[in-house]
Amino acid sequence: CNGSLQWKGIATVLFTATVFIISSAPLTVFNLTESYVELENHSFHVHFYRTAYSFMYFTVAANIFIYYFTVPSFQEFLKSRIGSIFSQNGKIFSCKHSKI
């Protein structure tokens, strides 16, 4: 069991680091090339920057999936939380009486 936990920890770190490197690559390219691009090139300085910066959000979105598949305690936590949300009388929202 201990060896399995060690490999899951290594997988978590490797997946998280890989996703971070991939998602931060466009912003790194922008920062390295920004000084070489003319200021009149509005498209590069505005649109490429926004696109590159938006890629950083991919890390945040991917982390929940990485942790779910590699950290058993996180998987159990999510299952219990999601299960408790849907087990309240079979409804997501509990309304007593709604009048239209």
C-alpha positions as MATLAB code, in Angstrom:
seq = 'CNGSLQWKGIATVLFTATVFIISSAPLTVFNLTESYVELENHSFHVHFYRTAYSFMYFTVAANIFIYYFTVPSFQEFLKSRIGSIFSQNGKIFSCKHSKI';
ca = [
       0.000    0.000    0.000;
       2.854    2.388    0.814;
       4.369    1.955   -2.657;
       1.020    2.734   -4.246;
       0.716    5.971   -2.265;
       4.228    6.985   -3.275;
       3.461    6.479   -6.975;
       0.182    8.366   -6.663;
       2.048   11.264   -5.070;
       4.649   11.254   -7.819;
       1.906   11.110  -10.469;
       0.120   14.059   -8.835;
       3.265   16.179   -8.870;
       4.193   15.210  -12.431;
       0.710   15.852  -13.849;
       0.349   19.143  -11.987;
       3.796   20.351  -13.083;
       3.203   19.291  -16.696;
      -0.133   21.102  -16.903;
       1.425   24.198  -15.319;
       4.319   24.236  -17.803;
       1.992   23.772  -20.765;
      -0.448   26.444  -19.602;
       2.257   28.971  -18.732;
       4.202   28.499  -21.986;
       2.197   31.071  -24.014;
       2.645   33.743  -21.335;
       6.367   32.972  -21.152;
       6.641   33.342  -24.925;
       4.798   36.661  -24.727;
       7.098   37.973  -21.990;
      10.228   36.912  -23.880;
       9.148   38.381  -27.223;
       7.238   41.480  -26.114;
      10.232   43.793  -26.264;
      11.045   42.692  -29.828;
       7.588   43.432  -31.241;
       6.791   46.956  -32.385;
       4.363   48.945  -30.243;
       2.213   49.594  -33.312;
       1.391   45.880  -33.439;
      -1.756   46.261  -31.376;
      -2.904   42.700  -32.044;
       0.165   41.162  -30.461;
       0.267   43.366  -27.372;
      -3.454   43.080  -26.620;
      -4.884   39.914  -28.110;
      -1.921   37.594  -27.690;
      -1.432   38.801  -24.120;
      -5.091   38.135  -23.263;
      -4.981   34.714  -24.877;
      -1.710   33.780  -23.202;
      -2.940   34.984  -19.814;
      -6.188   33.040  -20.228;
      -4.229   29.814  -20.645;
      -3.131   30.135  -17.026;
      -6.701   29.366  -15.940;
      -6.332   25.920  -17.484;
      -4.107   24.976  -14.548;
      -6.832   25.826  -12.056;
      -9.454   23.877  -13.981;
      -7.210   20.856  -14.538;
      -6.087   20.565  -10.916;
      -9.455   19.340   -9.679;
      -9.349   16.474  -12.201;
      -5.711   15.646  -11.486;
      -6.361   15.501   -7.758;
      -9.565   13.506   -8.236;
      -7.775   10.765  -10.168;
      -4.561   10.672   -8.112;
      -5.528   11.497   -4.500;
      -7.945    8.970   -2.988;
      -8.850   11.170   -0.006;
      -9.783   14.050   -2.333;
     -11.909   11.659   -4.389;
     -13.773   10.522   -1.273;
     -14.212   14.132   -0.139;
     -15.797   15.121   -3.462;
     -18.025   12.065   -3.523;
     -19.316   12.786   -0.020;
     -19.905   16.485   -0.728;
     -21.633   15.918   -4.045;
     -23.625   13.055   -2.547;
     -24.817   15.250    0.307;
     -25.958   17.951   -2.103;
     -28.132   15.549   -4.103;
     -29.410   13.536   -1.144;
     -31.476   16.354    0.356;
     -34.918   14.963   -0.545;
     -33.705   14.285   -4.077;
     -33.594   17.986   -4.841;
     -30.743   20.375   -5.259;
     -32.748   23.232   -3.793;
     -35.319   22.635   -1.130;
     -38.327   24.890   -1.522;
     -41.346   24.335    0.680;
     -44.071   25.852   -1.431;
     -43.633   27.907   -4.486;
     -46.426   30.213   -5.550;
     -46.660   31.306   -9.122;
];
